[in-house]
Amino acid sequence: MIVFLNGQFVPELQAVVPVNDRGFMYGDGLFETMRVCNGRPFRMAQHLERMMRGADFLKIKCPFTPKELQDFAGQLIGQNQMPEAVLRVTLTRGPGERGYTPQIDSQPTVVMTLHTAPPMDVENPVQWRLITSSYRIPAGDPLSSFKTANRLVHIMARMEAVEKDADEALLVNTNGEVAETASGNLFWVYQDNICTVPAGRGVLPGITRSVVLEICQTLGLPTNKRVIKPEVLRKSAGLFITQSALGIVPVATLDGEPVAPSPLLDPVLRAYHEMLAKP
């Protein structure tokens, strides 16, 4: 496997970063993950736009422009001959001294890696068993708008799900409201509306989430961004999760109880796969 590291393409075993990289020491950085279809990273411009906003917020100066990163990604896909994959882009503040105060003249680290893509089948999509996690995320944390390199709450929630023989964990915020899942955004169907949680409630505004909202608008399906409590969520007429690697994932069970599938999901799922397949 070939890896992109700070402007160079190197074999994976040679792609190393210093032990004092602040991403390693403190999770001081950002990352983006996107599906590669037909040799093209899906919605890479949107992913990088979110990363650059996060870099501005964290005061990390990325050494490459979004256009340069897109060009490098294309070269990486070509060199690895992986037209179907998952691409991860990582940006950290780079090496620095021990302590929370970063150096002004730090040299950021940029890494891009490719990974085997999980299979997606529009006719038989994977379905997940979802449990409600005991972990909570801050309702008003401005960092939730960005995909920071520190995802410990999400990791612990996923571990909790695995321990309970489930596939994914539902995260509730400190206000007791439904927020997101460990790896994606949540949608539910209520009175023929396709609903999701508004931003600013501890929710990462996902790129696939925005794509689904675009699809709904194109198909004439009404949408609604609303706050919901977990007990009300159980009364919905269908649940699904959106995330970059798998796209749209229907929820089969919530805390062990079956979730009835909604017919509204089928046209959205097909439209999403058609978008992925476009050259």
C-alpha positions, 0 to 999 in steps of 0.5 A: 500500500502507498500512503501520502505523507506531507507531499510524498508518496511512500510505502505504508511501512515507511509512512511514519510520524514523530512520537511528539506529533500533537495528533498522537499526543493529544488528538490535536487535529482533524480527519475526513473519511469519504467513499471512493467510487469509480476512482473518484472520492465522493463529495471530496470538495465538501469534506475538505471545505469542512476540514478547512473550516475546522483548521481555521477554528483550531488555528492549524494552517494546512500546507496544501490547498483543497485543490492540491489535496484533491490532485494528490488523492487522485494520484494516490488512488491511481498508484494503489489501483484502488478505484473502489475504496475508502479515503481518509485524510488526516491533518494534525498540528504536527510535532511539538513540545509536551504541554497543551500550549501549541507552538506558533511555528508548528509544521502540520502533518498531512496524511492520506490513506486508502482502505478496503471499502465495505460492500454496498448493495442497493437491493439488499442494504446492510441493516444495523442493530442500534442501541442507546449508549450510556455516554453523553455528548455536550449539547452546545460544544462548538467542536462538534461541528468538525471531525476532530481527531479526538473521538473517545466518546464515540469509540466508547459508545461503539464498544458498548454497542459491540458488548451488547451484540449491536452494530451501532450506538445512538448518542444522546446529548447532555440535554437528553436529546437524540444527537447522532450515532457513533459513526453517523447522522440519524434520520427518522420518518414521522408523518411522512416527513424525513427528519434529522437533528438540527446542527448545534445540538452536539451533532456533526453536520455530516456530508452524507446527511447533506446529500440525503437532504438534497435528494429529498428535495429533488424527489419532493419528499418533505424534510424536517430538522427537529429536536427529539427525545429518545422515547419519542424516537421509538414511535417513528415510522422508520430509522436510518443512519447516514455515513460516508463509508456505507452511505445509507444504513437502515436500522433494523432494531433499536434497543432490541425492539424491531423497527418497521422499514419505511417505504420512503427510504427506497427511492432515497437509497436508489437515488444515492446509489445513482449519485455514487455511480456517476462518473 
